[in-house]
């Protein structure tokens, strides 16, 4: 259930809500980990949307899914 609703565990299972590994990542953590790369991601998506091929589509989907599941 937490795959479809990330707030499910914090509302219904209190022991999971107390463990920090099960909390969602804040955007400040992404910024401190990625720095300038975070601002270059939209430029990369734009350039890959102009000339799409299977490799660029895979990289875009991989990036979106990696952000969601992290």
C-alpha positions, 0 to 999 in steps of 0.5 A: 500500500505504501507504494501507491500511497506514501503516507499510508504507513505513517497514518496506519502503522505507527512503528513504521512511522517512527523509523527514519529510513521509512520517511520520505526524502526532503528536497533539501537532501536532494539539493545537497546531494546533487548540487548543480546537477539538479538544475541541469536535469530539466535541460537534459529532459528538454534536449532528449525530448527534441531528438527522442530515441529508445535510450533517451526515453529509458534514461528519462523514465529511469530518472523519474522512477528513481526520484519517485522511489527514493 
